[in-house]
Amino acid sequence: MNSNLIWNENKDRVFGYKSLFKSGKDFEYEVIKSYKDLVGEDCLIDNIMLEECISTINGIQLQPNTVIPKSETDIEIDFIYKATIYQF
């Protein structure tokens, strides 16, 4: 299994930090290989996109119209590949 990939519980969505892949094709190759290892089946990948995202380990709880400096959180902003997975 490729630890550079983040799968949702149903294994029908996958994410990967852009910095960990040489290209979108590299991401696609690793997804196909990892899915086969995880599920034992081939898959079809759709909607591969590169999107700027935020992530946090600790989470943040905010009320509407709240402002909090990024320096007071563990939020990271990065470009992440995301894709939809379909099992054959």
N, CA, C and O atoms as a Tinker XYZ file with bonds, in Angstrom:
   352  protein
     1  N      0.845000   -1.186000    0.000000    73     2
     2  CA     0.000000    0.000000    0.000000    64     1     3
     3  C      0.886000    1.243000    0.000000    63     2     4     5
     4  O      1.910000    1.278000    0.681000    81     3
     5  N      0.498000    2.249000   -0.753000    73     3     6
     6  CA     1.233000    3.498000   -0.850000    64     5     7
     7  C      0.791000    4.434000    0.265000    63     6     8     9
     8  O     -0.364000    4.860000    0.304000    81     7
     9  N      1.714000    4.756000    1.174000    73     7    10
    10  CA     1.367000    5.629000    2.290000    64     9    11
    11  C      1.251000    7.090000    1.870000    63    10    12    13
    12  O      0.886000    7.934000    2.689000    81    11
    13  N      1.553000    7.406000    0.611000    73    11    14
    14  CA     1.386000    8.769000    0.109000    64    13    15
    15  C     -0.044000    9.062000   -0.299000    63    14    16    17
    16  O     -0.361000   10.185000   -0.690000    81    15
    17  N     -0.911000    8.064000   -0.214000    73    15    18
    18  CA    -2.315000    8.236000   -0.592000    64    17    19
    19  C     -3.205000    8.227000    0.636000    63    18    20    21
    20  O     -2.947000    7.513000    1.605000    81    19
    21  N     -4.250000    9.026000    0.580000    73    19    22
    22  CA    -5.246000    9.092000    1.652000    64    21    23
    23  C     -6.574000    8.654000    1.044000    63    22    24    25
    24  O     -7.097000    9.306000    0.140000    81    23
    25  N     -7.114000    7.552000    1.542000    73    23    26
    26  CA    -8.359000    6.985000    1.019000    64    25    27
    27  C     -9.514000    7.305000    1.955000    63    26    28    29
    28  O     -9.334000    7.375000    3.171000    81    27
    29  N    -10.707000    7.499000    1.384000    73    27    30
    30  CA   -11.879000    7.592000    2.243000    64    29    31
    31  C    -12.288000    6.175000    2.652000    63    30    32    33
    32  O    -11.735000    5.193000    2.157000    81    31
    33  N    -13.246000    6.084000    3.547000    73    31    34
    34  CA   -13.633000    4.790000    4.122000    64    33    35
    35  C    -14.114000    3.791000    3.068000    63    34    36    37
    36  O    -13.834000    2.598000    3.180000    81    35
    37  N    -14.824000    4.257000    2.062000    73    35    38
    38  CA   -15.387000    3.373000    1.031000    64    37    39
    39  C    -14.427000    3.073000   -0.115000    63    38    40    41
    40  O    -14.753000    2.310000   -1.025000    81    39
    41  N    -13.256000    3.672000   -0.064000    73    39    42
    42  CA   -12.239000    3.504000   -1.116000    64    41    43
    43  C    -12.743000    3.955000   -2.488000    63    42    44    45
    44  O    -12.346000    3.412000   -3.519000    81    43
    45  N    -13.631000    4.964000   -2.483000    73    43    46
    46  CA   -14.098000    5.494000   -3.762000    64    45    47
    47  C    -13.632000    6.938000   -3.993000    63    46    48    49
    48  O    -13.980000    7.552000   -5.002000    81    47
    49  N    -12.854000    7.468000   -3.066000    73    47    50
    50  CA   -12.209000    8.778000   -3.208000    64    49    51
    51  C    -10.784000    8.636000   -2.673000    63    50    52    53
    52  O    -10.540000    7.956000   -1.676000    81    51
    53  N     -9.863000    9.287000   -3.355000    73    51    54
    54  CA    -8.464000    9.205000   -2.936000    64    53    55
    55  C     -7.814000   10.577000   -3.091000    63    54    56    57
    56  O     -8.162000   11.351000   -3.982000    81    55
    57  N     -6.866000   10.858000   -2.204000    73    55    58
    58  CA    -6.187000   12.135000   -2.179000    64    57    59
    59  C     -4.684000   11.897000   -2.051000    63    58    60    61
    60  O     -4.257000   10.887000   -1.491000    81    59
    61  N     -3.893000   12.817000   -2.564000    73    59    62
    62  CA    -2.447000   12.731000   -2.429000    64    61    63
    63  C     -1.802000   14.095000   -2.587000    63    62    64    65
    64  O     -2.133000   14.840000   -3.509000    81    63
    65  N     -0.876000   14.427000   -1.685000    73    63    66
    66  CA    -0.167000   15.703000   -1.758000    64    65    67
    67  C      0.649000   15.787000   -3.034000    63    66    68    69
    68  O      1.411000   14.875000   -3.354000    81    67
    69  N      0.489000   16.880000   -3.761000    73    67    70
    70  CA     1.189000   17.067000   -5.037000    64    69    71
    71  C      2.694000   16.891000   -4.873000    63    70    72    73
    72  O      3.348000   16.310000   -5.739000    81    71
    73  N      3.240000   17.382000   -3.784000    73    71    74
    74  CA     4.688000   17.341000   -3.571000    64    73    75
    75  C      5.244000   15.916000   -3.470000    63    74    76    77
    76  O      6.453000   15.716000   -3.587000    81    75
    77  N      4.376000   14.934000   -3.253000    73    75    78
    78  CA     4.820000   13.546000   -3.107000    64    77    79
    79  C      4.781000   12.758000   -4.419000    63    78    80    81
    80  O      5.134000   11.579000   -4.450000    81    79
    81  N      4.349000   13.418000   -5.507000    73    79    82
    82  CA     4.239000   12.753000   -6.807000    64    81    83
    83  C      4.970000   13.566000   -7.866000    63    82    84    85
    84  O      4.994000   14.796000   -7.811000    81    83
    85  N      5.561000   12.878000   -8.824000    73    83    86
    86  CA     6.297000   13.550000   -9.897000    64    85    87
    87  C      5.353000   14.294000  -10.834000    63    86    88    89
    88  O      5.701000   15.338000  -11.385000    81    87
    89  N      4.130000   13.732000  -11.009000    73    87    90
    90  CA     3.169000   14.305000  -11.951000    64    89    91
    91  C      1.783000   13.723000  -11.668000    63    90    92    93
    92  O      1.628000   12.838000  -10.827000    81    91
    93  N      0.794000   14.228000  -12.375000    73    91    94
    94  CA    -0.553000   13.664000  -12.270000    64    93    95
    95  C     -0.590000   12.212000  -12.737000    63    94    96    97
    96  O     -1.329000   11.399000  -12.182000    81    95
    97  N      0.200000   11.887000  -13.749000    73    95    98
    98  CA     0.267000   10.502000  -14.239000    64    97    99
    99  C      0.875000    9.588000  -13.178000    63    98   100   101
   100  O      0.449000    8.444000  -13.022000    81    99
   101  N      1.868000   10.090000  -12.452000    73    99   102
   102  CA     2.470000    9.326000  -11.367000    64   101   103
   103  C      1.436000    9.065000  -10.271000    63   102   104   105
   104  O      1.358000    7.956000   -9.741000    81   103
   105  N      0.650000   10.077000   -9.934000    73   103   106
   106  CA    -0.437000    9.914000   -8.960000    64   105   107
   107  C     -1.408000    8.837000   -9.440000    63   106   108   109
   108  O     -1.777000    7.946000   -8.675000    81   107
   109  N     -1.821000    8.918000  -10.708000    73   107   110
   110  CA    -2.765000    7.947000  -11.271000    64   109   111
   111  C     -2.198000    6.529000  -11.196000    63   110   112   113
   112  O     -2.904000    5.605000  -10.790000    81   111
   113  N     -0.944000    6.347000  -11.577000    73   111   114
   114  CA    -0.297000    5.035000  -11.530000    64   113   115
   115  C     -0.296000    4.484000  -10.103000    63   114   116   117
   116  O     -0.628000    3.319000   -9.888000    81   115
   117  N      0.073000    5.313000   -9.136000    73   115   118
   118  CA     0.133000    4.875000   -7.743000    64   117   119
   119  C     -1.253000    4.528000   -7.203000    63   118   120   121
   120  O     -1.391000    3.592000   -6.415000    81   119
   121  N     -2.272000    5.268000   -7.617000    73   119   122
   122  CA    -3.643000    4.969000   -7.190000    64   121   123
   123  C     -4.070000    3.600000   -7.712000    63   122   124   125
   124  O     -4.600000    2.786000   -6.956000    81   123
   125  N     -3.844000    3.346000   -8.991000    73   123   126
   126  CA    -4.228000    2.058000   -9.586000    64   125   127
   127  C     -3.519000    0.905000   -8.878000    63   126   128   129
   128  O     -4.142000   -0.096000   -8.524000    81   127
   129  N     -2.227000    1.055000   -8.678000    73   127   130
   130  CA    -1.435000    0.012000   -8.015000    64   129   131
   131  C     -1.896000   -0.201000   -6.575000    63   130   132   133
   132  O     -2.075000   -1.339000   -6.141000    81   131
   133  N     -2.083000    0.874000   -5.846000    73   131   134
   134  CA    -2.485000    0.787000   -4.439000    64   133   135
   135  C     -3.884000    0.197000   -4.288000    63   134   136   137
   136  O     -4.129000   -0.601000   -3.383000    81   135
   137  N     -4.804000    0.590000   -5.177000    73   135   138
   138  CA    -6.174000    0.063000   -5.112000    64   137   139
   139  C     -6.163000   -1.448000   -5.306000    63   138   140   141
   140  O     -6.856000   -2.179000   -4.598000    81   139
   141  N     -5.377000   -1.905000   -6.263000    73   139   142
   142  CA    -5.273000   -3.345000   -6.519000    64   141   143
   143  C     -4.744000   -4.074000   -5.278000    63   142   144   145
   144  O     -5.226000   -5.155000   -4.941000    81   143
   145  N     -3.752000   -3.481000   -4.599000    73   143   146
   146  CA    -3.200000   -4.070000   -3.374000    64   145   147
   147  C     -4.223000   -4.070000   -2.238000    63   146   148   149
   148  O     -4.316000   -5.043000   -1.489000    81   147
   149  N     -4.991000   -2.988000   -2.107000    73   147   150
   150  CA    -5.960000   -2.853000   -1.017000    64   149   151
   151  C     -7.197000   -3.724000   -1.194000    63   150   152   153
   152  O     -7.639000   -4.398000   -0.263000    81   151
   153  N     -7.747000   -3.698000   -2.403000    73   151   154
   154  CA    -9.057000   -4.301000   -2.658000    64   153   155
   155  C     -8.955000   -5.612000   -3.421000    63   154   156   157
   156  O     -9.855000   -6.449000   -3.345000    81   155
   157  N     -7.869000   -5.795000   -4.152000    73   155   158
   158  CA    -7.717000   -7.004000   -4.944000    64   157   159
   159  C     -8.437000   -6.950000   -6.273000    63   158   160   161
   160  O     -8.604000   -7.981000   -6.925000    81   159
   161  N     -8.864000   -5.778000   -6.686000    73   159   162
   162  CA    -9.595000   -5.585000   -7.943000    64   161   163
   163  C     -8.962000   -4.444000   -8.729000    63   162   164   165
   164  O     -8.229000   -3.625000   -8.174000    81   163
   165  N     -9.252000   -4.398000  -10.034000    73   163   166
   166  CA    -8.853000   -3.266000  -10.855000    64   165   167
   167  C     -9.842000   -2.128000  -10.641000    63   166   168   169
   168  O    -10.949000   -2.338000  -10.144000    81   167
   169  N     -9.430000   -0.918000  -11.023000    73   167   170
   170  CA   -10.320000    0.226000  -10.843000    64   169   171
   171  C    -10.209000    1.179000  -12.016000    63   170   172   173
   172  O     -9.262000    1.122000  -12.801000    81   171
   173  N    -11.180000    2.041000  -12.117000    73   171   174
   174  CA   -11.205000    3.130000  -13.081000    64   173   175
   175  C    -11.104000    4.416000  -12.281000    63   174   176   177
   176  O    -11.809000    4.590000  -11.287000    81   175
   177  N    -10.235000    5.314000  -12.709000    73   175   178
   178  CA   -10.058000    6.597000  -12.023000    64   177   179
   179  C    -10.707000    7.681000  -12.870000    63   178   180   181
   180  O    -10.524000    7.730000  -14.087000    81   179
   181  N    -11.468000    8.546000  -12.212000    73   179   182
   182  CA   -12.172000    9.619000  -12.903000    64   181   183
   183  C    -11.977000   10.913000  -12.120000    63   182   184   185
   184  O    -11.673000   10.893000  -10.928000    81   183
   185  N    -12.154000   12.011000  -12.794000    73   183   186
   186  CA   -12.139000   13.338000  -12.162000    64   185   187
   187  C    -10.853000   13.618000  -11.391000    63   186   188   189
   188  O    -10.905000   14.134000  -10.274000    81   187
   189  N     -9.705000   13.286000  -11.969000    73   187   190
   190  CA    -8.450000   13.641000  -11.308000    64   189   191
   191  C     -8.298000   15.156000  -11.382000    63   190   192   193
   192  O     -8.304000   15.752000  -12.459000    81   191
   193  N     -8.163000   15.753000  -10.212000    73   191   194
   194  CA    -8.046000   17.208000  -10.128000    64   193   195
   195  C     -6.930000   17.567000   -9.160000    63   194   196   197
   196  O     -6.626000   16.813000   -8.236000    81   195
   197  N     -6.335000   18.709000   -9.380000    73   195   198
   198  CA    -5.364000   19.273000   -8.463000    64   197   199
   199  C     -6.024000   20.495000   -7.849000    63   198   200   201
   200  O     -6.429000   21.414000   -8.560000    81   199
   201  N     -6.129000   20.502000   -6.536000    73   199   202
   202  CA    -6.861000   21.574000   -5.868000    64   201   203
   203  C     -6.101000   22.048000   -4.625000    63   202   204   205
   204  O     -5.492000   21.250000   -3.912000    81   203
   205  N     -6.150000   23.344000   -4.384000    73   203   206
   206  CA    -5.565000   23.883000   -3.167000    64   205   207
   207  C     -6.491000   23.553000   -2.005000    63   206   208   209
   208  O     -7.684000   23.856000   -2.045000    81   207
   209  N     -5.933000   22.927000   -0.965000    73   207   210
   210  CA    -6.739000   22.443000    0.157000    64   209   211
   211  C     -6.091000   22.838000    1.481000    63   210   212   213
   212  O     -4.912000   23.187000    1.538000    81   211
   213  N     -6.891000   22.774000    2.538000    73   211   214
   214  CA    -6.359000   22.946000    3.882000    64   213   215
   215  C     -6.520000   21.625000    4.622000    63   214   216   217
   216  O     -7.445000   20.857000    4.358000    81   215
   217  N     -5.611000   21.376000    5.545000    73   215   218
   218  CA    -5.719000   20.185000    6.376000    64   217   219
   219  C     -5.306000   20.546000    7.797000    63   218   220   221
   220  O     -4.541000   21.487000    8.011000    81   219
   221  N     -5.816000   19.795000    8.759000    73   219   222
   222  CA    -5.482000   20.000000   10.155000    64   221   223
   223  C     -5.580000   18.678000   10.889000    63   222   224   225
   224  O     -6.494000   17.893000   10.639000    81   223
   225  N     -4.660000   18.430000   11.781000    73   223   226
   226  CA    -4.693000   17.234000   12.618000    64   225   227
   227  C     -5.623000   17.465000   13.806000    63   226   228   229
   228  O     -6.434000   16.604000   14.147000    81   227
   229  N     -5.501000   18.625000   14.427000    73   227   230
   230  CA    -6.255000   18.930000   15.644000    64   229   231
   231  C     -7.669000   19.420000   15.383000    63   230   232   233
   232  O     -8.517000   19.360000   16.273000    81   231
   233  N     -7.935000   19.903000   14.179000    73   231   234
   234  CA    -9.246000   20.456000   13.879000    64   233   235
   235  C     -9.402000   21.843000   14.487000    63   234   236   237
   236  O     -8.638000   22.240000   15.367000    81   235
   237  N    -10.390000   22.562000   14.013000    73   235   238
   238  CA   -10.694000   23.871000   14.581000    64   237   239
   239  C    -12.205000   24.003000   14.691000    63   238   240   241
   240  O    -12.944000   23.558000   13.813000    81   239
   241  N    -12.650000   24.610000   15.762000    73   239   242
   242  CA   -14.071000   24.849000   15.985000    64   241   243
   243  C    -14.296000   26.349000   15.912000    63   242   244   245
   244  O    -13.805000   27.092000   16.762000    81   243
   245  N    -15.023000   26.799000   14.917000    73   243   246
   246  CA   -15.251000   28.222000   14.730000    64   245   247
   247  C    -16.732000   28.528000   14.628000    63   246   248   249
   248  O    -17.507000   27.762000   14.055000    81   247
   249  N    -17.100000   29.639000   15.183000    73   247   250
   250  CA   -18.444000   30.174000   15.017000    64   249   251
   251  C    -18.454000   30.990000   13.726000    63   250   252   253
   252  O    -17.397000   31.422000   13.266000    81   251
   253  N    -19.633000   31.209000   13.133000    73   251   254
   254  CA   -19.696000   32.053000   11.932000    64   253   255
   255  C    -19.069000   33.428000   12.197000    63   254   256   257
   256  O    -19.183000   33.974000   13.295000    81   255
   257  N    -18.417000   33.968000   11.188000    73   255   258
   258  CA   -17.780000   35.288000   11.235000    64   257   259
   259  C    -16.665000   35.372000   12.270000    63   258   260   261
   260  O    -16.415000   36.443000   12.822000    81   259
   261  N    -15.998000   34.266000   12.535000    73   259   262
   262  CA   -14.864000   34.244000   13.460000    64   261   263
   263  C    -13.577000   34.378000   12.662000    63   262   264   265
   264  O    -13.437000   33.806000   11.581000    81   263
   265  N    -12.648000   35.135000   13.206000    73   263   266
   266  CA   -11.334000   35.283000   12.593000    64   265   267
   267  C    -10.316000   34.722000   13.573000    63   266   268   269
   268  O    -10.324000   35.049000   14.760000    81   267
   269  N     -9.439000   33.870000   13.053000    73   267   270
   270  CA    -8.371000   33.303000   13.877000    64   269   271
   271  C     -7.091000   33.299000   13.048000    63   270   272   273
   272  O     -7.109000   32.836000   11.907000    81   271
   273  N     -6.002000   33.794000   13.577000    73   271   274
   274  CA    -4.750000   33.783000   12.815000    64   273   275
   275  C     -4.298000   32.352000   12.519000    63   274   276   277
   276  O     -4.384000   31.471000   13.374000    81   275
   277  N     -3.825000   32.142000   11.313000    73   275   278
   278  CA    -3.339000   30.817000   10.922000    64   277   279
   279  C     -2.237000   30.346000   11.864000    63   278   280   281
   280  O     -2.114000   29.149000   12.123000    81   279
   281  N     -1.433000   31.278000   12.378000    73   279   282
   282  CA    -0.327000   30.923000   13.270000    64   281   283
   283  C     -0.801000   30.303000   14.584000    63   282   284   285
   284  O     -0.010000   29.692000   15.303000    81   283
   285  N     -2.087000   30.457000   14.899000    73   283   286
   286  CA    -2.632000   29.878000   16.122000    64   285   287
   287  C     -3.306000   28.527000   15.870000    63   286   288   289
   288  O     -4.001000   28.002000   16.741000    81   287
   289  N     -3.101000   27.977000   14.692000    73   287   290
   290  CA    -3.681000   26.682000   14.332000    64   289   291
   291  C     -2.579000   25.771000   13.782000    63   290   292   293
   292  O     -1.438000   26.195000   13.601000    81   291
   293  N     -2.936000   24.539000   13.526000    73   291   294
   294  CA    -2.001000   23.638000   12.838000    64   293   295
   295  C     -2.404000   23.462000   11.374000    63   294   296   297
   296  O     -2.019000   22.482000   10.738000    81   295
   297  N     -3.167000   24.395000   10.847000    73   295   298
   298  CA    -3.634000   24.316000    9.463000    64   297   299
   299  C     -2.447000   24.384000    8.507000    63   298   300   301
   300  O     -1.537000   25.198000    8.664000    81   299
   301  N     -2.488000   23.504000    7.515000    73   299   302
   302  CA    -1.521000   23.534000    6.424000    64   301   303
   303  C     -2.290000   23.729000    5.126000    63   302   304   305
   304  O     -3.363000   23.157000    4.937000    81   303
   305  N     -1.742000   24.527000    4.250000    73   303   306
   306  CA    -2.330000   24.775000    2.936000    64   305   307
   307  C     -1.394000   24.151000    1.911000    63   306   308   309
   308  O     -0.195000   24.433000    1.899000    81   307
   309  N     -1.950000   23.298000    1.050000    73   307   310
   310  CA    -1.122000   22.593000    0.085000    64   309   311
   311  C     -1.966000   22.235000   -1.132000    63   310   312   313
   312  O     -3.196000   22.250000   -1.077000    81   311
   313  N     -1.295000   21.916000   -2.221000    73   311   314
   314  CA    -1.998000   21.428000   -3.410000    64   313   315
   315  C     -2.098000   19.913000   -3.308000    63   314   316   317
   316  O     -1.114000   19.224000   -3.040000    81   315
   317  N     -3.305000   19.412000   -3.528000    73   315   318
   318  CA    -3.579000   17.989000   -3.359000    64   317   319
   319  C     -4.312000   17.458000   -4.591000    63   318   320   321
   320  O     -5.284000   18.047000   -5.063000    81   319
   321  N     -3.810000   16.318000   -5.100000    73   319   322
   322  CA    -4.546000   15.613000   -6.138000    64   321   323
   323  C     -5.737000   14.929000   -5.481000    63   322   324   325
   324  O     -5.640000   14.451000   -4.351000    81   323
   325  N     -6.848000   14.885000   -6.186000    73   323   326
   326  CA    -8.000000   14.116000   -5.720000    64   325   327
   327  C     -8.625000   13.420000   -6.917000    63   326   328   329
   328  O     -8.562000   13.911000   -8.044000    81   327
   329  N     -9.231000   12.266000   -6.653000    73   327   330
   330  CA    -9.822000   11.497000   -7.743000    64   329   331
   331  C    -10.973000   10.649000   -7.220000    63   330   332   333
   332  O    -11.038000   10.323000   -6.035000    81   331
   333  N    -11.867000   10.304000   -8.113000    73   331   334
   334  CA   -12.968000    9.395000   -7.844000    64   333   335
   335  C    -12.583000    8.026000   -8.390000    63   334   336   337
   336  O    -12.021000    7.922000   -9.481000    81   335
   337  N    -12.887000    6.978000   -7.632000    73   335   338
   338  CA   -12.515000    5.610000   -8.004000    64   337   339
   339  C    -13.773000    4.798000   -8.256000    63   338   340   341
   340  O    -14.732000    4.860000   -7.487000    81   339
   341  N    -13.759000    4.039000   -9.336000    73   339   342
   342  CA   -14.846000    3.108000   -9.650000    64   341   343
   343  C    -14.247000    1.710000   -9.778000    63   342   344   345
   344  O    -13.242000    1.522000  -10.464000    81   343
   345  N    -14.857000    0.746000   -9.127000    73   343   346
   346  CA   -14.400000   -0.641000   -9.225000    64   345   347
   347  C    -14.992000   -1.268000  -10.480000    63   346   348   349
   348  O    -16.152000   -1.025000  -10.812000    81   347
   349  N    -14.194000   -2.076000  -11.176000    73   347   350
   350  CA   -14.698000   -2.787000  -12.358000    64   349   351
   351  C    -15.668000   -3.858000  -11.934000    63   350   352
   352  O    -16.207000   -4.572000  -12.780000    81   351
